[in-house]
Amino acid sequence: MRLRNLPLVLTVVLSSCALFQKPAPQEDTSIRFPNFHEHFATTLGEQGKPYELDGVTLRALTIAANDFIPPKGRDRQCWEKQESHRYRVIRQGDIIFVRISTDPAACDHKVLVLDAGAMYAISAEGRILRRLFDGEPENLSPASHDAGEQESQGIPVPDSQVGTTSAETAPDLPASWFDGGTPDAG
């Protein structure tokens, strides 16, 4: 191959990579997640008891687990493994809801990770309809608010009260802790 064709070949090869990328799932913000802790869950994996899980639910659970923590071949920290998490599943019609949260017992209670879970809504066909990570607000769609309903903007505070507190300051604390970082006048 001649050197002058190299830019053309590189352009074709690199642009073809973009053609094969998986598109990000379109989130349906109208989907509302159920309360996963409203009812007691049946724990699977108890010794000596048979359990049955249909293939659609298993696929949804696998899709959610692999999206949340993709399987990797290298060594990982305890909390970076799928088996170090708990999974709750609720099926409502053609939507399977999956709640993933950390399992402190899996890492011998040595790691406490906050906001480290997610909720998934997955169609019976195996498509992620909605994903919500812990700490994200569930209602992201401005269209979901009623036209007449106005969001609360809080209570206005006069400028003279900004940075103040109604509580008395402790007399044994240095005054410099309450000066807001202003240089001493004296």
Accessible surface in RSA format (square Angstrom, percent):
REM  Atomic radii and reference values for relative SASA: ProtOr
REM  Chains: A
REM  Algorithm: Lee & Richards
REM  Probe-radius: 1.40
REM  Slices: 20
REM RES _ NUM      All-atoms   Total-Side   Main-Chain    Non-polar    All polar
REM                ABS   REL    ABS   REL    ABS   REL    ABS   REL    ABS   REL
RES MET A   1   169.47  87.8  78.50  52.0  90.97 216.6  86.72  73.7  82.75 109.6
RES ARG A   2   159.68  67.0 152.59  77.8   7.09  16.9  49.95  68.3 109.73  66.5
RES LEU A   3   146.68  81.7 134.17  96.0  12.50  31.4 136.07  95.6  10.61  28.6
RES ARG A   4   180.40  75.7 151.69  77.3  28.71  68.3  70.32  96.1 110.07  66.7
RES ASN A   5    60.76  41.9  60.18  58.2   0.58   1.4   6.76  16.3  54.00  52.2
RES LEU A   6    68.76  38.3  68.76  49.2   0.00   0.0  68.76  48.3   0.00   0.0
RES PRO A   7    84.76  61.8  79.03  72.0   5.73  20.8  84.07  69.4   0.69   4.3
RES LEU A   8   117.84  65.6 112.64  80.6   5.21  13.1 116.59  81.9   1.26   3.4
RES VAL A   9    55.77  36.7  53.54  48.5   2.23   5.4  55.76  48.4   0.01   0.0
RES LEU A  10    88.76  49.4  88.76  63.5   0.00   0.0  88.76  62.3   0.00   0.0
RES THR A  11    86.84  61.8  80.23  81.3   6.61  15.7  61.69  82.9  25.15  38.0
RES VAL A  12    88.51  58.2  86.47  78.3   2.04   4.9  88.02  76.5   0.49   1.3
RES VAL A  13    77.09  50.7  75.50  68.4   1.59   3.8  77.07  67.0   0.02   0.1
RES LEU A  14   120.69  67.2 110.99  79.4   9.70  24.4 111.22  78.1   9.47  25.5
RES SER A  15    63.37  53.6  53.06  70.8  10.32  23.8  45.00  95.8  18.37  25.7
RES SER A  16    35.82  30.3  35.60  47.5   0.22   0.5  21.46  45.7  14.35  20.1
RES CYS A  17    72.26  54.7  63.47  70.8   8.79  20.7  28.99  73.4  43.27  46.7
RES ALA A  18    65.11  59.9  48.40  74.7  16.71  38.0  49.05  69.1  16.06  42.6
RES LEU A  19   142.64  79.4 112.93  80.8  29.71  74.7 116.26  81.7  26.38  71.0
RES PHE A  20   169.46  84.8 140.18  86.8  29.28  76.2 145.81  88.4  23.65  67.7
RES GLN A  21   130.24  72.8 109.93  80.3  20.31  48.4  33.77  71.9  96.47  73.2
RES LYS A  22   189.76  92.6 162.44  99.7  27.32  65.1 106.87  96.2  82.89  88.3
RES PRO A  23   119.19  86.9  96.78  88.2  22.41  81.5 107.79  89.0  11.40  70.9
RES ALA A  24    81.99  75.4  61.79  95.4  20.19  45.9  67.96  95.7  14.03  37.2
RES PRO A  25    47.64  34.7  27.58  25.1  20.07  72.9  38.88  32.1   8.76  54.4
RES GLN A  26   148.11  82.8 140.82 102.9   7.29  17.3  56.33 119.9  91.78  69.6
RES GLU A  27    72.39  41.6  45.62  34.5  26.77  63.7  38.63  74.7  33.77  27.6
RES ASP A  28    60.90  42.7  55.82  55.6   5.08  12.0  19.61  46.2  41.29  41.2
RES THR A  29    37.07  26.4  34.55  35.0   2.52   6.0  18.67  25.1  18.40  27.8
RES SER A  30    84.82  71.7  60.73  81.1  24.09  55.5  51.81 110.3  33.01  46.2
RES ILE A  31    18.75  10.7  13.26   9.9   5.48  13.2  18.75  13.5   0.00   0.0
RES ARG A  32   107.83  45.3  93.69  47.8  14.15  33.7  65.32  89.3  42.51  25.8
RES PHE A  33    21.41  10.7   1.96   1.2  19.45  50.6   2.02   1.2  19.39  55.5
RES PRO A  34    25.65  18.7   9.30   8.5  16.35  59.4  21.12  17.4   4.53  28.1
RES ASN A  35    93.90  64.8  74.88  72.4  19.02  45.8  28.99  69.8  64.91  62.7
RES PHE A  36    12.07   6.0   3.98   2.5   8.09  21.1   4.02   2.4   8.05  23.1
RES HIS A  37   124.40  68.0  99.50  69.2  24.91  63.7  76.39  78.7  48.02  55.9
RES GLU A  38   117.00  67.2  86.88  65.7  30.12  71.7  25.39  49.1  91.62  74.8
RES HIS A  39   138.52  75.7 127.25  88.4  11.27  28.8  95.05  98.0  43.47  50.6
RES PHE A  40   211.91 106.0 184.77 114.4  27.14  70.6 187.20 113.5  24.71  70.7
RES ALA A  41    55.41  50.9  26.55  41.0  28.85  65.6  34.91  49.2  20.50  54.3
RES THR A  42   108.83  77.4  81.95  83.1  26.88  64.1  51.75  69.5  57.08  86.3
RES THR A  43    63.80  45.4  55.16  55.9   8.64  20.6  34.64  46.5  29.17  44.1
RES LEU A  44    99.55  55.4  78.13  55.9  21.43  53.9  78.16  54.9  21.40  57.6
RES GLY A  45    63.04  77.7   0.00   N/A  63.04  77.7  39.57 108.6  23.47  52.6
RES GLU A  46    82.17  47.2  69.12  52.3  13.04  31.1  33.71  65.2  48.45  39.6
RES GLN A  47   171.58  95.9 147.72 108.0  23.85  56.8  66.11 140.7 105.47  80.0
RES GLY A  48    85.47 105.4   0.00   N/A  85.47 105.4  45.53 125.0  39.94  89.5
RES LYS A  49   122.85  59.9 107.39  65.9  15.46  36.8  63.82  57.4  59.02  62.9
RES PRO A  50   129.21  94.2 103.86  94.7  25.35  92.1 114.11  94.2  15.10  93.8
RES TYR A  51    82.36  38.5  42.05  23.9  40.31 104.9  46.16  34.7  36.20  44.6
RES GLU A  52   174.05  99.9 138.74 105.0  35.31  84.1  52.54 101.6 121.51  99.2
RES LEU A  53    76.40  42.5  50.10  35.8  26.30  66.1  51.46  36.1  24.94  67.1
RES ASP A  54    70.63  49.5  57.41  57.1  13.22  31.3  47.22 111.1  23.41  23.3
RES GLY A  55    51.53  63.5   0.00   N/A  51.53  63.5  35.33  97.0  16.20  36.3
RES VAL A  56    47.85  31.5  44.84  40.6   3.01   7.3  45.58  39.6   2.26   6.1
RES THR A  57     9.03   6.4   9.03   9.2   0.00   0.0   6.25   8.4   2.77   4.2
RES LEU A  58    92.19  51.3  92.19  66.0   0.00   0.0  92.19  64.7   0.00   0.0
RES ARG A  59   104.04  43.7  98.78  50.4   5.26  12.5  49.70  67.9  54.34  32.9
RES ALA A  60     1.40   1.3   0.92   1.4   0.48   1.1   1.19   1.7   0.21   0.6
RES LEU A  61    37.43  20.8  37.43  26.8   0.00   0.0  37.43  26.3   0.00   0.0
RES THR A  62    61.69  43.9  57.51  58.3   4.18  10.0  49.25  66.2  12.44  18.8
RES ILE A  63    43.25  24.6  38.89  29.0   4.37  10.5  42.01  30.3   1.24   3.4
RES ALA A  64     0.00   0.0   0.00   0.0   0.00   0.0   0.00   0.0   0.00   0.0
RES ALA A  65    10.54   9.7   9.85  15.2   0.69   1.6  10.54  14.8   0.00   0.0
RES ASN A  66    54.28  37.4  49.89  48.2   4.38  10.6  16.02  38.6  38.26  37.0
RES ASP A  67    54.83  38.4  30.66  30.5  24.17  57.2  12.04  28.3  42.79  42.7
RES PHE A  68    40.01  20.0  20.25  12.5  19.76  51.4  20.84  12.6  19.17  54.9
RES ILE A  69    19.02  10.8  18.17  13.5   0.85   2.0  19.02  13.7   0.00   0.0
RES PRO A  70    68.03  49.6  68.03  62.0   0.00   0.0  68.03  56.2   0.00   0.0
RES PRO A  71    94.26  68.7  71.03  64.7  23.24  84.5  73.48  60.7  20.78 129.2
RES LYS A  72    96.38  47.0  71.40  43.8  24.98  59.5  45.88  41.3  50.50  53.8
RES GLY A  73    91.13 112.4   0.00   N/A  91.13 112.4  44.04 120.8  47.09 105.5
RES ARG A  74   149.31  62.7 132.12  67.3  17.19  40.9  74.16 101.4  75.15  45.5
RES ASP A  75   138.87  97.3 121.69 121.1  17.18  40.6  40.66  95.7  98.21  97.9
RES ARG A  76    46.64  19.6  26.81  13.7  19.83  47.2   5.97   8.2  40.67  24.6
RES GLN A  77    99.59  55.7  95.56  69.8   4.03   9.6  17.62  37.5  81.97  62.2
RES CYS A  78    39.46  29.9  32.99  36.8   6.47  15.2  24.72  62.6  14.74  15.9
RES TRP A  79    98.41  39.5  92.22  44.6   6.20  14.6  74.73  39.8  23.68  38.4
RES GLU A  80    59.54  34.2  55.65  42.1   3.89   9.3  18.99  36.7  40.56  33.1
RES LYS A  81    68.61  33.5  68.61  42.1   0.00   0.0  16.44  14.8  52.17  55.6
RES GLN A  82    43.67  24.4  43.10  31.5   0.57   1.4  14.14  30.1  29.53  22.4
RES GLU A  83   128.41  73.7 100.87  76.3  27.54  65.6  68.65 132.8  59.76  48.8
RES SER A  84     6.24   5.3   4.23   5.6   2.01   4.6   0.27   0.6   5.97   8.4
RES HIS A  85    13.04   7.1   3.67   2.6   9.37  24.0   0.12   0.1  12.92  15.0
RES ARG A  86   121.45  51.0 118.42  60.4   3.03   7.2  30.64  41.9  90.81  55.0
RES TYR A  87    67.05  31.3  37.06  21.1  29.99  78.0  35.61  26.8  31.44  38.8
RES ARG A  88    70.25  29.5  66.45  33.9   3.80   9.1  20.52  28.0  49.72  30.1
RES VAL A  89    53.41  35.1  22.46  20.3  30.95  74.6  22.46  19.5  30.95  83.9
RES ILE A  90    52.07  29.6  48.12  35.8   3.95   9.5  52.07  37.5   0.00   0.0
RES ARG A  91   107.25  45.0  77.67  39.6  29.58  70.4  36.67  50.1  70.58  42.8
RES GLN A  92    92.87  51.9  79.95  58.4  12.92  30.8  34.76  74.0  58.11  44.1
RES GLY A  93    61.75  76.1   0.00   N/A  61.75  76.1  43.58 119.6  18.17  40.7
RES ASP A  94   100.10  70.1  93.85  93.4   6.24  14.8  22.82  53.7  77.27  77.1
RES ILE A  95    44.25  25.2  44.25  33.0   0.00   0.0  44.25  31.9   0.00   0.0
RES ILE A  96     0.01   0.0   0.01   0.0   0.00   0.0   0.01   0.0   0.00   0.0
RES PHE A  97     5.56   2.8   5.56   3.4   0.00   0.0   5.56   3.4   0.00   0.0
RES VAL A  98     0.00   0.0   0.00   0.0   0.00   0.0   0.00   0.0   0.00   0.0
RES ARG A  99    42.92  18.0  42.92  21.9   0.00   0.0   3.59   4.9  39.33  23.8
RES ILE A 100     0.06   0.0   0.06   0.0   0.00   0.0   0.06   0.0   0.00   0.0
RES SER A 101    36.68  31.0  36.50  48.7   0.17   0.4  19.94  42.5  16.74  23.5
RES THR A 102    36.39  25.9  25.87  26.2  10.52  25.1  10.46  14.0  25.93  39.2
RES ASP A 103    28.49  20.0  26.43  26.3   2.05   4.8   0.06   0.1  28.43  28.3
RES PRO A 104    54.94  40.0  51.15  46.6   3.80  13.8  54.94  45.4   0.00   0.0
RES ALA A 105    59.14  54.4  45.42  70.1  13.72  31.2  45.82  64.5  13.32  35.3
RES ALA A 106    44.70  41.1   9.62  14.8  35.08  79.8  21.63  30.5  23.07  61.1
RES CYS A 107    14.29  10.8   6.83   7.6   7.46  17.5   7.40  18.8   6.89   7.4
RES ASP A 108   102.28  71.6  85.07  84.7  17.21  40.7  18.47  43.5  83.81  83.6
RES HIS A 109   136.35  74.5 108.09  75.1  28.25  72.3  79.18  81.6  57.17  66.5
RES LYS A 110   169.25  82.6 131.63  80.8  37.62  89.6  88.79  79.9  80.46  85.7
RES VAL A 111    41.37  27.2  31.43  28.5   9.93  23.9  34.71  30.2   6.66  18.1
RES LEU A 112   143.70  80.0 113.04  80.9  30.66  77.1 113.47  79.7  30.22  81.3
RES VAL A 113    50.89  33.5  38.18  34.6  12.71  30.6  41.20  35.8   9.69  26.3
RES LEU A 114   140.33  78.2 120.98  86.6  19.35  48.6 122.76  86.2  17.58  47.3
RES ASP A 115   105.85  74.1  77.25  76.9  28.59  67.6  14.09  33.2  91.76  91.5
RES ALA A 116    25.36  23.3  11.28  17.4  14.07  32.0  21.07  29.7   4.29  11.4
RES GLY A 117     3.09   3.8   0.00   N/A   3.09   3.8   0.00   0.0   3.09   6.9
RES ALA A 118     0.00   0.0   0.00   0.0   0.00   0.0   0.00   0.0   0.00   0.0
RES MET A 119    34.38  17.8  34.38  22.8   0.00   0.0  26.18  22.3   8.20  10.9
RES TYR A 120     0.00   0.0   0.00   0.0   0.00   0.0   0.00   0.0   0.00   0.0
RES ALA A 121     0.00   0.0   0.00   0.0   0.00   0.0   0.00   0.0   0.00   0.0
RES ILE A 122     0.00   0.0   0.00   0.0   0.00   0.0   0.00   0.0   0.00   0.0
RES SER A 123    10.73   9.1   9.64  12.9   1.09   2.5   8.98  19.1   1.75   2.4
RES ALA A 124    16.70  15.4  12.96  20.0   3.75   8.5  13.19  18.6   3.52   9.3
RES GLU A 125   137.80  79.1 113.17  85.6  24.63  58.6  66.28 128.2  71.52  58.4
RES GLY A 126    18.60  22.9   0.00   N/A  18.60  22.9   3.24   8.9  15.35  34.4
RES ARG A 127   137.66  57.8 132.89  67.7   4.76  11.3  64.59  88.3  73.07  44.3
RES ILE A 128    19.13  10.9  15.85  11.8   3.28   7.9  15.85  11.4   3.28   8.9
RES LEU A 129    19.91  11.1  19.46  13.9   0.45   1.1  19.91  14.0   0.00   0.0
RES ARG A 130     1.91   0.8   1.91   1.0   0.00   0.0   0.00   0.0   1.91   1.2
RES ARG A 131    50.07  21.0  40.37  20.6   9.70  23.1   3.87   5.3  46.20  28.0
RES LEU A 132     7.70   4.3   6.50   4.6   1.21   3.0   6.50   4.6   1.21   3.2
RES PHE A 133    79.71  39.9  78.71  48.8   1.00   2.6  78.79  47.8   0.92   2.6
RES ASP A 134    41.44  29.0  23.65  23.5  17.79  42.1  11.67  27.5  29.78  29.7
RES GLY A 135    69.78  86.1   0.00   N/A  69.78  86.1  29.37  80.6  40.41  90.5
RES GLU A 136    79.72  45.8  64.89  49.1  14.83  35.3  26.22  50.7  53.50  43.7
RES PRO A 137    85.56  62.4  73.63  67.1  11.93  43.4  85.33  70.4   0.24   1.5
RES GLU A 138    56.57  32.5  48.89  37.0   7.67  18.3  21.12  40.9  35.45  28.9
RES ASN A 139    66.19  45.6  46.16  44.6  20.03  48.2  25.66  61.8  40.53  39.2
RES LEU A 140    97.46  54.3  71.47  51.1  25.99  65.3  76.71  53.9  20.75  55.8
RES SER A 141    24.12  20.4  19.47  26.0   4.65  10.7  10.14  21.6  13.98  19.6
RES PRO A 142   115.09  83.9 100.59  91.7  14.50  52.7 104.25  86.1  10.84  67.4
RES ALA A 143    94.37  86.8  59.50  91.8  34.87  79.3  72.10 101.5  22.27  59.0
RES SER A 144    54.26  45.9  17.98  24.0  36.28  83.6  29.35  62.5  24.91  34.9
RES HIS A 145    66.01  36.1  51.08  35.5  14.93  38.2  37.82  39.0  28.19  32.8
RES ASP A 146    98.08  68.7  89.39  89.0   8.68  20.5  23.33  54.9  74.75  74.6
RES ALA A 147   116.99 107.6  69.47 107.2  47.51 108.1  81.74 115.1  35.25  93.4
RES GLY A 148    78.16  96.4   0.00   N/A  78.16  96.4  44.04 120.9  34.12  76.4
RES GLU A 149   104.57  60.0  81.84  61.9  22.72  54.1  35.31  68.3  69.26  56.5
RES GLN A 150   162.20  90.7 135.45  99.0  26.75  63.7  44.26  94.2 117.93  89.4
RES GLU A 151   107.07  61.5  93.68  70.9  13.39  31.9  28.83  55.8  78.24  63.9
RES SER A 152   105.96  89.5  69.15  92.3  36.81  84.8  54.88 116.9  51.07  71.5
RES GLN A 153   160.12  89.5 120.49  88.1  39.63  94.4  58.46 124.4 101.66  77.1
RES GLY A 154    54.23  66.9   0.00   N/A  54.23  66.9  33.34  91.5  20.89  46.8
RES ILE A 155   156.32  89.0 136.43 101.6  19.90  48.0 137.64  99.1  18.69  50.7
RES PRO A 156   123.90  90.3  99.22  90.4  24.69  89.7 111.39  92.0  12.51  77.7
RES VAL A 157    83.55  55.0  62.48  56.6  21.07  50.8  63.81  55.4  19.74  53.5
RES PRO A 158    77.84  56.7  64.83  59.1  13.01  47.3  77.06  63.6   0.78   4.9
RES ASP A 159   132.18  92.6 113.27 112.7  18.91  44.7  38.00  89.4  94.18  93.9
RES SER A 160    98.42  83.2  64.48  86.1  33.94  78.2  60.51 128.9  37.91  53.1
RES GLN A 161   101.56  56.8  95.89  70.1   5.67  13.5  21.50  45.8  80.05  60.7
RES VAL A 162   102.15  67.2  80.68  73.0  21.48  51.7  84.58  73.5  17.57  47.7
RES GLY A 163    84.11 103.7   0.00   N/A  84.11 103.7  41.30 113.3  42.80  95.9
RES THR A 164    92.71  65.9  62.99  63.9  29.72  70.8  58.24  78.2  34.47  52.1
RES THR A 165    95.90  68.2  68.35  69.3  27.55  65.7  58.72  78.9  37.18  56.2
RES SER A 166   123.55 104.4  81.29 108.5  42.26  97.3  57.11 121.6  66.44  93.1
RES ALA A 167    67.47  62.0  51.43  79.4  16.04  36.5  60.43  85.1   7.04  18.7
RES GLU A 168   167.99  96.4 140.56 106.3  27.43  65.3  63.77 123.4 104.21  85.1
RES THR A 169    75.41  53.6  56.86  57.6  18.55  44.2  31.39  42.2  44.02  66.6
RES ALA A 170    44.07  40.5  32.10  49.5  11.97  27.2  37.65  53.0   6.41  17.0
RES PRO A 171   137.08  99.9 100.10  91.2  36.98 134.4 111.30  91.9  25.78 160.2
RES ASP A 172   123.31  86.4  89.06  88.6  34.25  81.0  48.33 113.7  74.98  74.8
RES LEU A 173    68.01  37.9  55.38  39.6  12.63  31.7  55.70  39.1  12.31  33.1
RES PRO A 174    65.17  47.5  52.78  48.1  12.39  45.0  64.93  53.6   0.23   1.5
RES ALA A 175    86.28  79.3  70.04 108.1  16.24  36.9  75.12 105.8  11.15  29.5
RES SER A 176    67.94  57.4  51.14  68.2  16.80  38.7  37.99  80.9  29.94  41.9
RES TRP A 177   170.24  68.3 136.83  66.2  33.41  78.4 121.59  64.8  48.65  78.9
RES PHE A 178   104.73  52.4  71.68  44.4  33.05  86.0  77.59  47.0  27.14  77.7
RES ASP A 179    49.03  34.3  29.96  29.8  19.07  45.1  31.34  73.8  17.69  17.6
RES GLY A 180    78.24  96.5   0.00   N/A  78.24  96.5  46.68 128.1  31.55  70.7
RES GLY A 181    70.11  86.5   0.00   N/A  70.11  86.5  37.43 102.7  32.68  73.2
RES THR A 182    82.08  58.4  76.27  77.3   5.82  13.9  63.39  85.1  18.69  28.3
RES PRO A 183   123.24  89.8  98.54  89.8  24.70  89.8 109.76  90.6  13.49  83.8
RES ASP A 184   124.01  86.9  91.60  91.2  32.40  76.6  31.65  74.5  92.36  92.1
RES ALA A 185   119.06 109.5  68.84 106.2  50.22 114.2  79.37 111.8  39.69 105.2
RES GLY A 186   111.76 137.8   0.00   N/A 111.76 137.8  58.15 159.6  53.61 120.1
END  Absolute sums over single chains surface
CHAIN  1 A    14744.1      11194.1       3550.0       8699.2       6044.8
END  Absolute sums over all chains
TOTAL         14744.1      11194.1       3550.0       8699.2       6044.8
